[in-house]
Amino acid sequence: MSLRRTALPLALAASLAGCLSLGDKAELVVYAPQVSVTADEAWPKVDRTLAISEPNASALLDSNRIAVRPKPATLQVYSGAIWADSAPDLVQSALVGAFAEHGRFQAVVRPTDGLGADLLLRLDLRHFEAVYAEDAKTPTVVVELQATLVDQRTHRVIGSRRFRAEQSTEREKLPSVVPAFEAALGEVATAMMPWVLETAKDD
C-alpha cells in the first residue's frame, strides 16, 4: 500500500479512472464516481421537487485526496491518486444523479441551480475513508452521512437519520479499494432514497 504520511483531507470514490500527466514524474490517477440505485416498484412517488445540498464536512474530509486510516488515530492519504473533485461535491453529484434517475420526484436539483425546491436534503459527511482494523491485511471502506429533510415552504425539519455503509476489500491496492467506496456510497443512496420518499409522503 502506497501512503503519503501526511494528515491531509479526504474525498470520494468510484470505479472509473483516468490519468493526468505530471511531466517527468509518474502519472496521477484520477477516479470518478458512478453510483446507481435500483428502485423498488413499491417506493412511492412524491409530487414535489427535491434539492440535495453539498454535504458539510470537516477539513479532513473536504478534499480530493483518497483517505486511509491505517490506525485508529492516524489519517493518511494514498499517493499517486485523487478523486475527480472534493468528497462533498462528488457525493452531492452522485446522489443527485441517483435520485433523479427513477423519476420519483418532480425534479431533483442542487440548491445552486436557482430553483425553489419544495424539499431540501441537508447532509453531513461523517466518514469517507478506508479503515484498517487491528491486524487486518485489507481495509474496509466506511461511508457515513447524516441526512436532514427540510420542508422549505414551512422551514420545518420533517426527518433526520444517519446512514452508514461498510464494504470490505479483497486486496489492499487502491484499484481494489476504490470500487468499495463506490459500493458503500451506492448502499447509502439505496437506503436513503426510500426514507426521503416515505418521510416526504407522510408530511
Disulfide bonds with the S-S distance in Angstrom:
none
